[in-house]
């Protein structure tokens, strides 16, 4: 496919209604970047990150940072498709929980989603907000499809929370959620799905606090993020900068309430080593292979 064809496909969300739609798109993109890029730029400060520069057909735009440790090649993705789908169908089987399968879960999903994001980076600057919205919506849908394929009842939408005054329902407080996980029509957990925590972290913590206070429950709240890096620097000197705010995360965790799970595909090094962060943040495979099943017990 040409870059224009890829962009046209990515900007129409109706083209992504099944898991196969996501994997097929990634295959087309990975095939495209094998021979049709202007350049592959290595990050100056974290060398595992790459930036793809398009040719004239993409107005020489440079993409978001792509983690080469996670991004699969066309051949690797193609070989991984059947094992990935089989894994989702049998995710509760103890034999599925292997190091290789955990790597496959994270890298496969990361590759499919970053293929969409990188294509949208070819849009002109005046459409950057449109691209961001489409990418975020498609990531939310992708995660819902994955969870559903694993056999869990999941949806998005509003939850109307009745607010009582003097024992009487005065009004409903409507909450919009990316993920609502239910068992027998009972809400078991609520999730937020974002490509990045930038400008969103505070709301996720506050939503848990308010929801559980208003409903007088202890409903688990979790968050799933793709990554927390962005391109920085001038042309020819591109590097990556972190968008995660560790101070905010620690402050809310200690002084407000902790989230019941925070999951990344491209986890930052400090999330593995810093106190508090390392106890609350994991890679997505932990959610799919273990934590989600604890939520619905």
ROLUMDREN-485424 format. One line per 5 residues: number of its first residue (from 1); their letters; for each residue x, y, z of N, C-alpha, C, O. Coordinates in steps of 0.05 Angstrom, whole numbers, plus 5000, padded with zeros to 4 digits. Each point is the difference from the previous one (the first is absolute). Example, Ala and Ser with C-alpha at 12.3 -4.5 7.8 and 13.67 -1.06 7.14 Angstrom:
<guzas>
1> AS> 5264,4886,5156,4982,5024,5000,5018,5024,5000,5021,5000,5013 | 4972,5021,4973,5016,5024,5001,4985,5022,5014,5010,5022,5004
</guzas>
This chain:
<guzas>
1> XXXXX> 5017,4976,5000,4983,5024,5000,5018,5025,5000,5022,5000,5011 | 4967,5021,4977,5015,5026,5001,4994,5014,5026,4982,4992,5015 | 5034,5028,4991,4995,5015,5025,4973,5013,4999,4986,5001,5021 | 5006,5010,4957,4973,5012,4998,4978,4980,5006,4981,5006,5014 | 5022,4970,4975,4980,4979,5006,5000,4993,5029,4978,4996,5012
6> XXXXX> 5045,5003,5000,5002,4993,5029,4986,5022,5017,4986,4995,5019 | 5020,5030,4974,4988,5023,5014,4970,5000,4997,4985,5004,5020 | 5005,4991,4956,4971,5000,4996,4987,4978,5016,4978,5003,5010 | 5036,4975,4992,4989,4977,5015,5000,5006,5030,4981,4994,5014 | 5041,5018,4996,5002,5005,5029,4981,5022,5009,4992,5000,5024
11> XXXXX> 5001,5018,4959,4983,5023,5009,4970,4993,4999,4984,5016,5008 | 5010,4960,4984,4972,4991,5000,4997,4978,5021,5009,4977,4995 | 4980,5029,5028,4998,4981,5022,4983,4976,4994,5002,4980,5013 | 4981,5022,4966,4984,4977,4992,5017,4978,4989,4990,4977,4997 | 5035,5028,4996,5018,4980,4990,5012,4982,5022,5014,4981,4994
16> XXXXX> 4979,5026,5031,5012,4985,5023,4978,4991,5018,4994,5012,5021 | 4994,4966,4972,4978,4989,5016,5006,4972,5011,4984,4989,5015 | 5038,4999,4977,5008,4974,5009,5030,4999,5005,5014,5017,4990 | 4995,4963,5025,5028,4997,5005,5015,4996,4973,5023,5009,4997 | 4965,4977,4985,5013,4995,4974,5005,5026,4985,5019,5002,4985
21> XXXXX> 4963,5017,5018,5003,5026,4987,5026,5013,5010,5015,5012,4984 | 4990,4986,5042,5024,5012,5011,5026,4986,4990,5019,5012,4993 | 4980,4961,5007,5024,4985,4992,5005,5004,4971,5023,5002,4991 | 4956,4998,4992,5004,5004,4971,5012,5027,4994,5017,5003,4983 | 4973,5018,5032,5011,5026,4995,5030,5001,5007,5016,5012,4986
26> XXXXX> 4991,4976,5037,5028,5000,5008,5017,4986,4979,5022,5009,4995 | 4968,4969,4994,5016,4986,4979,5005,5019,4976,5022,5000,4990 | 4958,5015,5002,5003,5018,4978,5020,5022,5006,5017,5007,4984 | 4982,5003,5041,5019,5021,5007,5028,4990,5003,5019,5013,4990 | 4985,4964,5022,5027,4989,5003,5012,4993,4973,5024,5002,4996
31> XXXXX> 4959,4991,4985,5010,4995,4973,5008,5026,4987,5020,5002,4986 | 4965,5019,5019,5006,5027,4989,5026,5010,5009,5016,5010,4985 | 4990,4988,5041,5024,5013,5011,5025,4985,4994,5022,5010,5004 | 4976,4966,4985,5024,4985,4992,5016,5014,4979,5024,4999,5000 | 4962,5014,4981,5014,5011,4977,4992,5029,4992,5012,5012,4983
36> XXXXX> 4967,4999,5031,4989,5025,4989,5003,5024,5019,4985,5019,4997 | 5033,4980,5022,5005,5022,5017,5022,5018,4989,5018,4991,4986 | 4981,5034,5021,5022,5018,4994,5024,4994,5017,5023,4999,4991 | 4972,4996,5035,5022,4994,5019,4989,4988,5025,4977,5003,5007 | 5040,4982,5007,4995,4990,5027,5020,5014,5018,5024,4997,4997
41> XXXXX> 4966,5019,5022,5016,5017,5017,5003,4987,5028,4979,4992,5012 | 5045,5005,4997,5005,4989,5027,4999,5022,5021,5013,5020,4996 | 4973,4976,5025,4999,5019,5022,5027,5006,5011,5016,4981,5004 | 4990,5044,5002,5026,5008,5009,5005,4991,5029,5023,4994,5008 | 4956,5006,5009,5004,4994,5028,4992,4972,5008,5012,4989,5019
46> XXXXX> 4969,4999,4969,4992,4972,5006,5000,4985,4973,4981,5002,4985 | 5040,4984,5010,5006,4990,4973,4981,4977,4991,5001,4993,4976 | 4983,4997,5042,4981,4979,4991,4975,5012,4987,4984,4986,4989 | 5014,5041,5012,4977,5013,4986,5008,5009,4972,5022,5009,4995 | 4959,4988,4987,5003,5008,4973,4978,5020,4992,4978,5000,5011
51> XXXXX> 5028,5017,4969,4980,5017,4988,5001,4995,4970,5021,4999,4988 | 4955,4997,5001,4998,4995,4971,4994,5026,4986,4981,5014,5007 | 5035,4993,4973,4994,5023,4984,4989,4992,4973,5012,4983,4986 | 4965,5029,5007,4988,4993,4974,5012,5016,4978,5014,5020,5004 | 4980,4972,4972,5009,5015,4976,4980,5022,4993,4984,5008,5017
56> XXXXX> 5017,5001,4959,4983,5023,4992,4971,4993,5004,4984,5018,5005 | 5008,4957,4991,4972,4992,5003,4990,5004,5028,4976,5001,5005 | 5042,5001,5015,4993,5006,5027,5011,5026,5009,5003,5005,5024 | 5002,5013,4957,5011,5027,5005,5024,4999,5018,5005,5019,5016 | 5011,4960,4982,5025,4997,5016,4995,5001,5030,5018,5006,5015
61> XXXXX> 4958,4987,4993,4994,5000,5029,5016,4978,5014,5008,4980,4989 | 4997,5025,5037,5015,4981,5017,4980,4990,5021,4985,5015,5012 | 5015,4959,4992,4981,4987,5017,5007,5003,5030,5020,5012,5008 | 4962,4979,5008,5003,4997,5029,5023,4980,5005,5009,4986,4982 | 5002,5013,5043,5021,4981,5006,4989,4971,4999,4978,4994,5010
66> XXXXX> 5037,4989,4977,4993,4971,4998,5021,4984,5014,5024,5002,4994 | 4968,4983,5026,5019,4983,5015,5008,4976,4984,4983,4981,4996 | 5041,5018,4994,5009,4977,4983,5002,4974,5016,5001,4979,4988 | 5000,5023,5038,5000,4975,5016,4972,4987,5001,4998,4976,5006 | 4982,5039,4987,4972,4990,5002,4988,4997,4972,4983,4982,4996
71> XXXXX> 5024,5035,4985,4988,5000,4974,5009,4976,4984,5024,4996,4995 | 4957,4988,4997,5006,4975,4984,5005,5007,4971,4990,5020,4990 | 5025,4963,4997,5003,5002,4971,4976,4987,4987,4984,4987,5013 | 5013,5017,4961,4978,4987,4985,5001,4970,5004,4979,4987,5004 | 5044,5001,4994,5003,4971,5002,4992,4991,5028,4987,4980,5003
76> XXXXX> 5022,5035,5018,4994,4992,5027,4970,5003,5006,4989,4982,5013 | 4999,5039,4977,4971,5003,5005,4985,4978,4986,4981,4989,5011 | 5026,5005,4964,4985,4980,4985,5002,4973,5014,4980,4986,5002 | 5043,5007,5007,5004,4974,5014,4984,5000,5027,4991,4979,5009 | 5006,5045,5003,4987,5002,5026,4970,5001,5000,4988,4998,5021
81> XXXXX> 5000,5005,4956,4971,5005,4999,4984,4976,5011,4984,5003,5018 | 5021,4973,4972,4986,4976,5010,5005,4995,5029,4981,4995,5015 | 5044,5005,4994,5005,4997,5029,4986,5021,5018,4991,4993,5022 | 5008,5031,4968,4987,5022,5015,4970,4994,5004,4990,5002,5022 | 4997,4991,4956,4971,4994,5002,4995,4975,5017,4981,4999,5015
86> XXXXX> 5036,4981,4982,4997,4976,5016,5004,5006,5030,4986,4989,5017 | 5033,5029,4988,5005,5008,5028,4975,5013,5012,4993,4994,5023 | 4994,5024,4962,4977,5013,5010,4977,4981,5005,4984,5003,5019 | 5014,4977,4964,4978,4980,5003,5005,4982,5025,4981,4988,5010 | 5044,5010,4999,5006,4981,5021,5016,5014,5023,5017,4988,5013
91> XXXXX> 4976,5038,4991,5017,5016,5018,5000,4990,5029,5019,5007,5015 | 4961,4978,4993,4999,4991,5028,5014,4973,5003,5001,4989,5023 | 5009,5000,4956,5014,4974,5001,5028,5006,5012,5014,5017,4991 | 4993,4968,5030,5026,5004,5013,5023,4997,4981,5021,5014,5003 | 4976,4970,4976,5022,4996,4981,5006,5024,4983,5021,5003,4988
96> XXXXX> 4960,5016,5012,5003,5024,4984,5020,5020,5013,5012,5016,4986 | 4990,4982,5040,5016,5019,5015,5030,4994,4998,5011,4988,5018 | 5001,5020,4960,5028,4996,4996,5013,5027,4994,4986,5019,4992 | 5040,4983,5011,5014,5024,4994,4996,5008,4971,4996,5024,4994 | 5005,4957,4988,4997,5005,4971,4972,5012,4994,4998,5019,4984
101> XXXXX> 4982,4970,5029,4973,5010,4995,4995,5028,5012,4986,5016,4988 | 5027,4989,5034,4998,5027,5012,5012,5021,4981,4989,5021,4997 | 5034,4972,4992,5013,5018,4981,4982,5003,4975,4998,5023,4990 | 4991,4956,5001,4983,5001,4976,4976,5018,5005,4993,5017,4983 | 4994,4981,5040,4977,5017,5006,5007,5029,4998,4987,5015,4986
106> XXXXX> 5034,4993,5028,5007,5029,5000,5010,5010,4973,4991,5021,4991 | 5026,4964,4996,5012,5009,4975,4980,5000,4977,5000,5017,4983 | 4983,4963,5016,4980,4997,4979,4981,5024,5001,4995,5013,4979 | 4994,4992,5044,4980,5022,5003,5014,5027,4995,4989,5017,4987 | 5035,4986,5024,5015,5025,4996,5004,5005,4970,4997,5022,4990
111> XXXXX> 5011,4958,4996,5006,5003,4971,4975,5007,4984,5001,5018,4983 | 4977,4969,5023,4975,5007,4985,4992,5028,5006,4992,5015,4981 | 5008,4994,5044,4991,5027,5006,5019,5021,4990,4991,5021,4990 | 5035,4975,5013,5019,5020,4990,5000,5002,4970,5008,5021,4989 | 4985,4958,4997,4997,5001,4971,4979,5021,4993,5003,5015,4981
116> XXXXX> 4975,4985,5034,4978,5020,4995,5010,5027,5007,4997,5019,4984 | 5015,4984,5039,5010,5027,5009,5020,5011,4981,4999,5024,4994 | 5020,4960,4996,5021,5009,4982,4988,5009,4974,5010,5020,4988 | 4970,4966,5002,4987,5008,4975,4986,5027,5003,5002,5017,4983 | 4985,4986,5040,4986,5026,5005,5020,5023,5002,4992,5023,4996
121> XXXXX> 5033,4971,5011,5020,5021,5001,5006,5012,4973,5014,5020,4997 | 4977,4966,4982,5004,5011,4973,4980,5021,4992,5003,5014,4980 | 4977,4990,5037,4980,5021,4995,5013,5028,5003,5019,5003,5015 | 4971,5017,4971,5011,5027,5003,4996,5011,5029,4982,4990,5014 | 5034,5029,4993,5000,5011,5028,4973,5010,5008,4993,4998,5024
126> XXXXX> 4992,5013,4958,4974,5011,5007,4980,4979,5009,4978,5006,5011 | 5028,4968,4984,4982,4978,5007,5011,4984,5023,4991,4977,5005 | 5027,5034,5010,5013,4985,5022,4980,4992,5021,5002,4978,5011 | 4979,5040,4996,4980,4994,5020,4981,4978,4991,4992,4982,5016 | 5002,5018,4958,4983,4979,4989,5014,4973,5002,4989,4980,5007
131> XXXXX> 5037,5021,4986,5016,4975,5000,5002,4989,5029,4997,4976,5004 | 5006,5042,5015,5002,4991,5028,4974,4987,5010,5001,4980,5014 | 4977,5032,4978,4974,4990,5008,4995,4972,4987,4991,4982,5014 | 5014,5016,4961,4996,4974,4986,5018,4978,5013,4991,4978,5005 | 5034,5029,4999,5019,4980,5011,4990,4991,5028,5001,4976,5006
136> XXXXX> 4990,5043,5010,4991,4993,5027,4975,4983,4999,4998,4980,5015 | 4983,5027,4968,4975,4984,4997,5006,4972,4991,4988,4980,5009 | 5031,5017,4972,5006,4974,4989,5015,4983,5021,4997,4975,5000 | 5019,5037,5016,5014,4985,5021,4979,4990,5021,5002,4977,5008 | 4980,5039,5000,4979,4991,5018,4985,4977,4989,4995,4980,5013
141> XXXXX> 4997,5022,4961,4985,4978,4987,5017,4975,4999,4990,4978,5004 | 5035,5025,4990,5019,4977,4998,5001,4985,5026,4998,4975,5000 | 5005,5039,5022,5001,4987,5026,4974,4987,5007,5000,4978,5011 | 4978,5034,4983,4974,4987,5005,4997,4974,4984,4990,4980,5010 | 5018,5021,4965,4999,4976,4983,5017,4977,5012,4992,4977,4999
146> XXXXX> 5031,5030,5011,5019,4981,5012,4988,4987,5025,5000,4976,5003 | 4989,5041,5014,4988,4990,5025,4975,4983,4994,4996,4979,5012 | 4988,5029,4968,4977,4985,4993,5008,4973,4988,4988,4979,5006 | 5033,5021,4978,5010,4975,4988,5009,4980,5022,4999,4976,4996 | 5011,5035,5026,5009,4984,5022,4977,4989,5017,5004,4984,5018
151> XXXXX> 4971,5024,4975,4977,4988,5013,4988,5017,5022,4985,4989,5017 | 5021,5036,4984,4990,5018,5021,4979,5019,4989,5004,5011,4978 | 4975,4993,5037,4979,5019,4992,5010,5028,5005,5003,5009,5023 | 5002,5006,4955,5011,5027,5002,4986,5018,4981,4992,4992,4978 | 5004,5033,5030,4987,5020,4983,5011,5027,5008,5015,5003,5020
156> XXXXX> 4977,5018,4965,5005,5027,5008,4973,5014,5004,4979,4988,4993 | 5021,5036,5017,4975,5014,5003,4997,5014,5027,5019,5003,5015 | 4957,5006,4990,4994,5015,5024,4989,4982,5023,4986,4981,4995 | 5022,5026,5029,4988,4988,5024,4987,5023,5015,5013,5019,5008 | 4961,4978,4996,4985,5021,5015,5001,4993,5029,4989,4980,5009
161> XXXXX> 5023,5038,5007,5002,4997,5028,4980,5017,5015,5002,5025,4998 | 4978,4963,5015,4981,5017,5015,5012,5013,5024,5014,4988,5016 | 4981,5038,4987,5010,5015,5023,4977,5007,5018,4980,5012,4992 | 5022,4979,5033,4979,5004,5019,5005,5023,5019,5022,5006,5008 | 4957,5009,4997,5000,5022,5020,4978,4994,5020,4976,4999,4992
166> XXXXX> 5031,4999,5033,4980,4993,5021,4985,4975,4994,4976,4997,5005 | 5039,4983,4984,4988,4974,4995,4985,4998,4974,4990,4978,4993 | 5007,5044,4993,4984,5000,4975,5019,5005,4976,5019,5015,5002 | 4976,4971,4976,5016,5004,4975,4993,5027,4989,4978,5006,4991 | 5043,5012,5008,4996,5027,4991,5006,5002,4970,4986,5015,4985
171> XXXXX> 5034,4970,5006,5008,5001,4972,5019,4978,4994,5010,4987,5019 | 4996,5008,4956,5019,4980,4991,5026,5014,4992,5000,5020,4986 | 5022,4968,5022,5027,5009,4992,5010,4981,4979,5006,4977,5006 | 4996,5033,4969,5008,4982,4978,5030,4998,4996,5014,5021,4999 | 4996,4955,5000,5029,4995,4996,5004,4986,4973,4987,4980,4994
176> XXXXX> 5031,5031,4990,5007,4988,4974,5025,4984,5004,5020,5010,5010 | 4979,4964,4983,5023,4983,5004,5008,4986,4975,4984,4993,4983 | 5043,5002,5014,5010,4986,4977,4995,4970,5001,4993,4987,4980 | 5009,5002,5045,4996,4972,5004,4982,4996,5024,5006,5010,5022 | 4973,4975,4974,4982,4992,5022,4999,4969,4999,4989,4989,4982
181> XXXXX> 5023,4999,5038,5001,4971,5001,4978,4989,5019,4998,5009,5023 | 4986,4973,4966,4977,4991,5015,4999,4969,5002,5011,4986,4983 | 4976,5005,5038,4993,4972,5002,4971,4999,5008,4992,5011,5021 | 4991,4975,4963,4971,4999,5005,4988,5027,5004,4984,5005,5018 | 5025,5014,4965,4989,5027,5000,5009,5017,5025,4989,5022,5004
186> XXXXX> 5029,4967,5012,5010,5015,5023,5028,5011,4993,5018,4985,4991 | 4986,5041,5012,5025,5013,4994,5022,4990,5020,4997,5004,5024 | 5024,4984,4965,5021,4989,5017,5025,5017,5000,5015,5000,5020 | 4990,5014,4958,5024,5017,4999,4996,5021,4978,4984,4996,4981 | 5030,5026,5022,4998,5022,4981,5028,5008,4991,5018,5002,5016
191> XXXXX> 4985,5001,4958,5027,5005,4989,5001,5025,4982,4981,5007,4987 | 5043,5005,5013,5006,5022,4982,5021,4990,4981,5020,4988,5008 | 4976,5018,4966,5020,4992,4979,5009,5025,4985,4984,5013,4987 | 5041,4993,5015,5011,5024,4987,5027,4993,4987,5015,4983,5010 | 4991,5031,4968,5026,4995,4988,5022,5011,5017,5023,4991,4998
196> XXXXX> 4972,5029,5019,5020,5012,5018,4986,5010,5024,4976,5007,5000 | 5039,4995,5022,4988,5012,5025,5001,5030,5000,4989,5013,5018 | 5024,4999,4962,5003,5029,4999,4973,5014,5001,4982,4995,4984 | 5015,5023,5036,4976,5016,5003,4975,4983,5009,4978,5011,4999 | 5026,4964,5008,4977,4983,5006,5003,4987,5027,4980,4989,5011
201> XXXXX> 5044,5010,5000,5005,4984,5024,4983,5009,5024,4989,4983,5014 | 5009,5043,4990,4985,5010,5024,4971,4991,4999,4990,4991,5021 | 4998,5011,4956,4971,4993,4998,4995,4971,5007,4979,4994,5012 | 5039,4988,4981,4996,4971,5005,4999,4995,5030,4983,4985,5009 | 5035,5027,5006,5000,4997,5029,4975,5012,5012,4987,4988,5018
206> XXXXX> 5006,5036,4973,4977,5014,5012,4974,4985,4993,4982,4999,5016 | 5016,4990,4960,4976,4985,4992,4995,4977,5019,4978,4994,5008 | 5044,4992,4999,4996,4977,5019,4990,5010,5027,4981,4989,5011 | 5031,5032,4998,4992,5011,5026,4971,5008,5001,4985,4993,5018 | 5006,5023,4961,4973,5009,5000,4980,4978,4995,4979,4999,5013
211> XXXXX> 5027,4983,4968,4981,4978,4994,4995,4983,5025,4977,4994,5007 | 5044,4998,5007,4997,4983,5023,4987,5015,5024,4986,4988,5016 | 5020,5038,4986,4987,5015,5021,4970,5003,4995,4984,4997,5018 | 5009,5009,4957,4972,5004,4993,4984,4974,5001,4976,5001,5007 | 5036,4977,4986,4986,4974,5000,5003,4985,5025,4987,4979,5004
216> XXXXX> 5030,5030,5014,5006,4986,5025,5009,4972,4995,4991,4981,5013 | 5027,5016,4967,5011,4974,4992,5030,5002,5000,5012,5021,5005 | 5001,4957,4988,5029,4999,4996,5006,4987,4973,5015,4981,4999 | 4972,5030,4981,5003,4989,4973,5028,5004,4990,5010,5023,5000 | 5004,4956,4991,5028,5004,4990,5001,5018,4975,4983,4998,4983
221> XXXXX> 5037,5019,5017,5005,5018,4977,5028,4995,4990,5019,4999,5016 | 4985,4998,4958,5026,4995,4989,5005,5017,4976,4981,5011,4988 | 5044,4991,5003,5007,5016,4977,5019,4984,4982,5018,4986,5009 | 4978,5017,4965,5017,4987,4980,5011,5022,4982,4985,5015,4987 | 5041,4987,5011,5013,5020,4983,5018,4986,4979,5012,4979,5006
226> XXXXX> 4989,5033,4971,5018,4989,4979,5029,5007,5007,5017,4982,5001 | 4989,5043,5004,5027,5009,5006,4999,5027,5013,4978,5011,5004 | 5045,5000,5003,5002,5027,5011,5025,5013,4990,5017,5010,5016 | 4987,4991,4958,5023,5014,4988,4990,5017,4977,4980,4994,4987 | 5035,5027,5007,4994,5016,4977,5027,5010,4988,5021,4999,5012
231> XXXXX> 4977,5009,4963,5024,5010,4986,5007,5027,5011,4983,5017,5005 | 5044,4988,4998,5009,5026,5008,5025,5007,4984,5013,4982,4988 | 4995,5043,5012,5024,5008,4986,4994,5010,4972,4978,4998,4990 | 5043,5013,4998,4997,5011,4973,5008,4980,4979,5011,4979,5006 | 4982,5027,4969,5006,4982,4978,5030,4993,5000,5017,5018,5001
236> XXXXX> 4988,4957,4997,5028,4990,5000,5010,4994,5027,5021,4987,5003 | 4964,5021,5018,5008,4994,5028,4977,4990,5016,4996,5008,5023 | 4987,4976,4965,4976,4991,5013,5007,4980,5023,5018,4983,4997 | 4968,5020,5025,5002,4981,5022,4972,4996,5011,4980,5008,4988 | 5018,4978,5034,4974,4995,5013,4999,5013,5027,5020,5001,5014
241> XXXXX> 4957,5008,4993,4995,5011,5026,4977,4986,5013,4981,4992,4987 | 5020,5005,5040,4979,4986,5014,4977,5019,5006,5004,5023,5005 | 4971,4966,4992,4976,5016,5006,4987,4992,5026,4980,5012,5009 | 5031,4967,5004,4989,4990,5025,5009,5019,5023,5023,5008,5001 | 4959,4997,5018,5006,5018,5023,5001,4983,5025,4980,4995,5013
246> XXXXX> 5044,4995,4994,5002,4982,5024,4991,5013,5026,4989,4986,5017 | 5016,5040,4986,4992,5013,5025,4970,5001,5003,4990,4995,5022 | 4996,5010,4957,4970,5000,5001,4990,4972,5006,4983,4996,5017 | 5029,4984,4970,4991,4972,5004,5004,4992,5029,4982,4989,5013 | 5041,5017,4998,5006,4993,5028,4982,5015,5019,4990,4989,5020
251> XXXXX> 5006,5037,4975,4984,5016,5018,4971,4990,5001,4989,4997,5022 | 4999,4997,4955,4973,4990,5000,4998,4972,5012,4981,4994,5014 | 5039,4990,4981,5000,4973,5011,5001,5000,5030,4986,4984,5013 | 5030,5033,4998,5003,5001,5030,4978,5016,5013,4990,4991,5021 | 5003,5032,4968,4983,5018,5015,4970,4999,4991,4983,5009,5015
256> XXXXX> 5011,4980,4962,4972,4998,4992,4991,4971,5000,4986,4992,5019 | 5021,4993,4962,4995,4972,4999,5017,4987,4978,5005,5013,4979 | 5003,4963,5025,5016,4986,4979,4981,4989,4980,4977,4992,5006 | 5032,5006,4969,4985,4985,4980,5004,4970,5004,5020,4992,5012 | 4962,4992,4977,5002,4971,5005,5016,4986,4979,5003,4976,5000
261> XXXXX> 5009,5040,4982,5018,4989,4979,5006,5022,4980,4983,5014,4991 | 5043,4988,5002,5009,5018,4979,5018,4984,4982,5019,4988,5009 | 4974,5012,4965,5014,4982,4981,5010,5016,4976,4986,5016,4989 | 5038,4977,5003,5013,5012,4977,5009,4979,4980,5006,4977,5008 | 4995,5031,4967,5013,4983,4980,5030,5008,4998,5017,4983,5000
266> XXXXX> 4987,5043,4998,5028,5010,5000,5005,5013,5027,4998,5024,5004 | 5010,4959,5015,5004,5009,5027,5027,5015,5003,5020,4991,4988 | 4980,5031,5027,5024,5016,5003,5019,4987,5020,4990,4987,5019 | 5036,5017,4978,5019,4988,5019,4995,5007,5030,5003,4982,5017 | 4990,5043,4988,4996,5008,5028,4975,4986,5013,4998,4999,5024
271> XXXXX> 4984,4992,4959,4976,4986,5011,5008,4973,5010,4984,4988,5015 | 5039,5002,4978,5009,4973,5009,5017,5002,5025,5005,4980,5013 | 5005,5044,4993,5020,5003,5022,4992,5018,5022,5008,4995,5023 | 4976,5026,4972,4994,5019,5021,4979,4990,5020,4981,4986,4992 | 5023,5020,5033,4981,4993,5021,4972,5011,4992,4998,5021,4988
276> XXXXX> 4982,4964,5019,4972,5006,4995,4993,4994,4971,4981,4985,4994 | 5034,5026,4987,4995,4994,4972,5002,4970,4994,4982,4989,4988 | 5039,4999,5021,5005,4972,4993,4980,4981,5013,4996,4978,4992 | 4991,5032,5029,4980,4984,5014,4972,5002,4988,4982,4984,5005 | 5014,5036,4978,4973,5005,4989,4998,4999,4970,4978,4999,4989
281> XXXXX> 5045,5001,4997,5000,5001,4971,5012,4974,4989,5022,4992,5008 | 4964,4996,4972,5009,4975,4988,4997,5002,4970,4988,5019,4990 | 5022,4961,4996,4994,4998,4972,4973,4987,4995,4989,4987,5018 | 5000,5017,4958,4972,4992,4995,4996,4970,5003,4978,4991,5007 | 5042,4992,4988,4996,4971,5002,4990,4992,5028,4986,4981,5003
286> XXXXX> 5022,5034,5018,4991,4994,5027,4970,5004,5002,4986,4985,5014 | 5004,5035,4973,4971,5005,5000,4985,4977,4987,4981,4989,5011 | 5028,5003,4965,4986,4980,4984,5002,4972,5012,4981,4984,4998 | 5042,5009,5013,5004,4973,5009,4992,4995,5029,4996,4978,5009 | 5002,5044,5007,4994,4995,5028,4981,5020,5012,4979,4993,5011
291> XXXXX> 5027,5033,4987,4985,5020,5016,4970,5002,4993,4983,5004,5017 | 5011,4995,4957,4972,5003,4992,4983,4978,5012,4976,5005,5006 | 5035,4972,4998,4984,4978,5011,4995,5003,5030,4980,4990,5010 | 5038,5025,5003,4995,5006,5028,4978,5021,5002,4985,5000,5020 | 5013,5018,4961,4979,5021,5001,4972,4987,4998,4982,5010,5012
296> XX> 5016,4968,4973,4973,4990,4994,4993,4976,5018,4979,4987,4996 | 5038,5007,5023,4994,4977,5019,4974,5006,5015,4992,4983,5017
</guzas>
